[in-house]
């Protein structure tokens, strides 16, 4: 767009005369020139920043066939560095996802599968975000202002094989795998229902935030659940998936293996995939207005992940292996109930802002307080050990996300723990993410849009 086009666009949008619009454009261009001459950067809220950069010499194509190219002398050029929001708004074409049939049945309704099968392939450069959690897998797709999310339980249960059982599973659109003819592995959302019916515990492909080395079928089940959420592609769409931070002091030796296996799996499905820290994904999803500066916390099933970022740059990341599963397991031990049943009680009726109503709620209150205090103390200790913290000139926010933070009263108890003994950084606010269950996936989607 040249200056004449810019004036015409100003006339169209503002209703000004050609002369008035021309004066306004001239004034704006003069201001940009003056500011660039002063410090080489002009910030435009909501769009990004204009920066003056060196320009190498080059050539324009010849104006007529057979003519000589027109030389362009070296000098300086104005370039735009767009914000994440601006990039996301430009990359606004919604994605169309297709659920492919897996090893066994499919939970989707027949007409939904037929509709998906007729959908076209997403355009190249489209983006997806995948939260790979111990408890659930969440996929985020679409545009920045119209994010769509869908989830599957990251679990399975084995039932005895028979041809009759297999046919019943198929008829009811239940997803399953065959396991050498001896058992059928029901996976995804249906696994919890089967576990309740048979009064048993689900099996997990992941444990403590990473692939479970003790589970023989961890990778095959993970692959099946991921393929239930997103189909294969040939267009090289950008995929960013969450990975946990290293455990404080102990480290996480399985992290490298975990990330590499997921990356290889997603790349084999045709994606350009890369891992992103889970806590940092929360910062991307929730702290745009704060220039992506603050603390993102994701409390899931296997871990609590924490990231401190300054203008989107991770300054400190770590994880703690006390989270939702820790609560379910220990409450189950002291009450004599299965962790699966405890999880249902926790998700459906727990209110931490009122006194406990029964033995299950009493135990849940105790172990929730243990997790919250451990998380806040770990955060205090990690900040105290950081030798090169940036000098942030104003208070920063803390955003909490993940299924473990959903019970009413969690936020108040977390605030009390932070205020109890002071905090190394000045905090502007502590709040729950807009949608705690999808925050990590949305942050991964934003990172993918920026990189696409």
N, C-alpha and C positions, 0 to 999 in steps of 0.2 A: 504494500500500500504506500503510495507516494503522498506528497503534501496535498495535492488536488483531491485525491480520493479521501483523505482525512477530513478535509473541509466539507466535502459533499456528505460524508457520514455524520459530521457534526450538525449540518443543516437538517438532515433527515431525522435525527434523534431529538434535537432541541427545539426545532421550529424557528430558529434564528434566521436572519437574512444571510445571503452569501457573504456580504461584507462583514457582518458581525461575527459570523463563524470564523472567517479568515483572520480577524484580529485575535480572536480567542486562541486559535491554533498557533498563530505566530507567538503569542505571549507564552503559551505552554512550551513551545519548542525553545524559546529564548531562556526560559527558566531551567529547562533540562540541560541546555548547553552550559549555563552558568554554574549549576550545581555539579555537573560532571567535571567542569574545569577546576572546581574547588577541591573536591575529594574523590572524584572518579566513581562515585556510587550515588544513585538516586533510588530511594525506597518508595515503592508504590503499594500501599496497603491492599491486601487481597489478591495481588498479582505477583509481586516479587520485587526484584531490584535490577535497575539498569546499571551496567558497569562498563567503564571505558577500558578496552583491552587492546593490546598490540595487534595489528593486522599485517599479514605478509603480502608481498606483491603477488599479483596473479594476472589473469586475462579474462576478458569477456568474449563470448563467441562473436565471430565476424558478422556484421550487419547484413551482408549479402553473401550468397554462395561464392566461394572462391576467393573471398576477401581475406584480409589479414585480421587476426584477433586484436582486440583493443586492450592495451596494457592497463592494469590497475596498479598505481604506485603503492608502496608500503606506507603504513600510517597507523591510525587508530580507528577502532570500530566500536559501536555501542551494541552490547549484547544483553539479552534479558535472561536472568536466572529466576525461573518461576518458582512459586511456593508449591508445597505439596497439594494444597487445596486447589490451586489454579490448574496444576497438571491433572488432578483427578477430575475437575469439571470439564476439561477438554477431552478427557478419555471417558466420555459419558455413555458410550453405547452399551446397553445392558447385555449381559452374557446369557447364552442359552445352554443349559446343562442337560446332558443326556445320561440317564441311569442305564447302564448296560446290564445284561443278565450275567450273574456270577456263576459260581460252581453249582448252585442249586436253584431254589425258588427265588422269587423277587417279591418284596413287601409292597411294592407300588401297585396301585390299581391298574387293571388292564388298559383302560382308556388313557390313563396317564402315560403308560409305557408307549402306547401307540402314538400319542401326540409327541413325545420326546423323540421317538425314532424318526419322525418326519421333520424335526427341526434341523436347521442348517448349522454348519460348523461356525463357531465364533470367529470373528475377524482376527487376523494376526495382530499381536500387540495387546490383546485383551489380558486381564489380570485376575488372579484368584488368590485368596488367602485361606490357609488351612491351619486351624488350631489343633495340634496333635496332643491331646490331653490323656492322662492316665485313665480318666473316667469316661470322657466323651471326645469324639472328633467333631469339629464344627467347621463347615465350609462357608466362606463369605464370598459373594460374587456381586456383579452389577456395578452401578455407578456410585460415586462417593456419597451422593445425596439420596440414593435409592438402593441401599445395600440389602441384599437378600441372604439369609442364613438358613442352613439346615444342618441337623446334627444326627449322629448315630452313637449309641452306647458302645464304648470300646471294650466289649466283653463277649464271651461266648459260653455255651454250656453244651456238654456232650450227652446225647441220649442214645440208648441202644438202637442199633440199626434193624429195620425190617422194611420190606418193600411196601407194606401197608402204611407204616409211619411216613415213609418218604412221599408216598402219594398224597397223604393227608397234608403234609407240609406244603407240597406243591399247590394243592387246591386252595389253601389258605394264604398263599403268597408269602410264606415265611422263608426267609433267607437261611440257607444252610450249606455246609460243605460235607462231602463224603470223606470219611477217614479210613481208607483201606478196607471198607466193607464192614468194619466192626462197630462203628458208631457214626452218628450224624451230629455235626457241630452246628448248632443254631447260634447265630451271631447277630450283633447289632441290637436294636431296640427290643426285639422279641426275646432276647436272652434273659432279661430281667423278669419278664412274665413267666417264662418257663421255670426259672429258678424259684419263684414264689410258689408255683403250683407244686413243684417237687420238693419244696422245703430244703433247698440246697443253695450253695454259694456259686456265683458265676466265676468263671476263670478269666484272667486278664492277660492280654498280649503285652501290656506294659506294667511295670512295677516301680514305684518311686520316681516317676517322670521319664523313665527310659524303657527300652525294650526289655522284656522279662527274660533273662538268660535261663531261668528254670522252667520256662514254658516251651515245650517242643514245637507248638504250632503258632507261636507268637507272630512270626512274619507272614505266614500264609493267611492267618485270620486278619491281620492288619491290612494286607493287600486286598482282601475281599471287602472289608468295611470301607476302605478308601474308594474302591471301584463302585461301591454302592452310592457314594456321595458324588463322584465326578468321573466322567468317562475318559477314555483315551483320546488323544488328539494328534493331529499331524501338523499343526500350525505353530508349534513352539510357544504357546502362551506362557506368560510369566507367572510362576507360582512361588509364593513365599510361605514357608511353614514354620511353626513355632518350635523352638528348642529351649530346654531349661538352662538356667545358669548353673555354674559349678557349686557344689555344696560348700558351705563355709568350712575351712580348715581341712575337712576330709577330702575335698575334691570330688570329682565324678569321673572315674576311669571309663565308664560306659558311654560317656557323652560323644566321643569321637565316633565310636562304632554306631551309636544310635542315629546321629545326624547323617552319617555316610550311607547307612542302609535306607533311610527314608529318602534321601536325595536320589540315590540310584533307582529306587522304586518309582518315584515320580518322574524322573528323567526317562525311564523305560516306557512310561505312559505317554511320552511326547512333550513333556513340559520343560521349560527352563526354570529349574527349581533351585532354591537356596534357603538355608535356615536363618531365622531371625530370633533373637532373644525374646522370651515370652514377656518379661516385664517391660522391655522396650516397646513391644507391640502395643501394650496398654497405653504407654505414653503417646504413641502415634495416633491411637484411636481417640484419646480423650483430652489431650492437652494442646490442641492446635492454637487456641486463643492465647495460651501462655508461651507461644513460640516453641512448643515441644520441650519445655523446661519444667522439671518436677520429678516426682517419684511415682512410678507405676508399680502396683502390686497385683499379682495374680494368684489367688488362693484356689487351687483346683483340688483334684482328688489325691494325687501323689505328692505334690510339692506346693510350697508357697514360693513364688518367684518375685524378685525385687530388682528394679533398675532405677538408678538415678541418672537423668539425662540433662544436658545443657544444650539447648537449641538443636535437639535431635541427636546429639552426640552422646553415646553412653559413657558415663564417667565411672560408674560402679554397677556391677551386676552380681547377684548371688542367688542361691536357692536354699530352702530349708525343707527337710523331709518330714515335717509335721504338717498335715493338711487334712482334707476330708476323710481319706482312708484311715489315717491314724485315729481320728475321732470315732469312726464307725467300728473299727476293729476293737479298740479299747472299751468302748461302751458295750459292745457285744460281749466282751470277756467278763465284765463285771455284772452284767444283767442276765447272762445265759441265753442271749438272743443272737440270731445270725446277723452279721454286718449288713447284708442286703435289706433285712427288715429295719434295722436301725437307720439306714440311709433313707428309706421311705418315710419313716417318722420325722427325721430331720428335715426333709424337703417339703413335707406336706403340712406340718403343724407346729414346728418349733418356733417359739417366741422367746428370745433371750432378754426381752425387756420386762418380763413378768416372772414371778416366782415359779419354780418347777411344779408341775401338776401330778407327776408320777415318778417312779424310779428311773424310767428311761430319760425323761427330761432332766432329772437331777444329775444323772451321769453326763448327759450332753452338755449341760451348763459347765460342769467341772472341766471337761476336756476341751470345750471351746475356749474357756478362759486360759487354759494351759497353752493352747495354740496361739492365742492372741498375745499373751505375755512373752512367749518365746519368740514370736515374730518381731515384736517391738524391740526386745532386747538384742536380737540378732542385728536389726537395723541400726540401733545405736552403736553396737560394737563395730559393725562394718564401717560406719561413717567415721568413728574414732580412729580406726586403723588406716584410713586413707590419708596419704601424705601430701597429695597434690590435688585437693579439692578445688574446683574453680571458685573464684570470688564472685558469688552471685549477689547483686546489689539490692535485691528485694526478696520478700518471702516467697516460698515455692509451695505448690499444692501437692497433696498425696491423694492418688486415686486408687480405690480398691475394686477389684473385679474377681470373677470366678464364682463358681457355684457355692463355695464354702462361705462367702460373705453375704449370701442372700437372706438368712434368717433375720427377722426384725430384732433390733437391738445390737446387732454386730457392730455397726458403725459407732454407736455410743460407747461400747466397751473398748473399742480400738482407740477412740479419742481419749478416754480416761487413762488408758495405759500410756499413751504418748505424753499426756499432761502430768502424769504422776511424778516422774523424776526428771522432767525437762527433756529437751531434745537438742542435738548438736546444731541443727539448722533451724532457721526461723520459718515456720509453716504458715501459709496464708489460709489454707482450708484443707479439710479432710472430707472426702465425699466418696460415694459409691458410683461406679461407672453407670452411664446411661442404660446399658443393658449388660449386666455383669457376665452373662453366659456367652455373649458373642464379642466382647471387647477385644480379646486376643486375636480372634479371626479377623475382625475389622481392621485392627492394626496391621496384620499381615497383608490384608488387601491393599491398604494405603501404601505400604512399602512396595508391593508389587506394581501398583499403578505408577509410582514414582520411577521405578526401574524399567518399566515396559518401554 
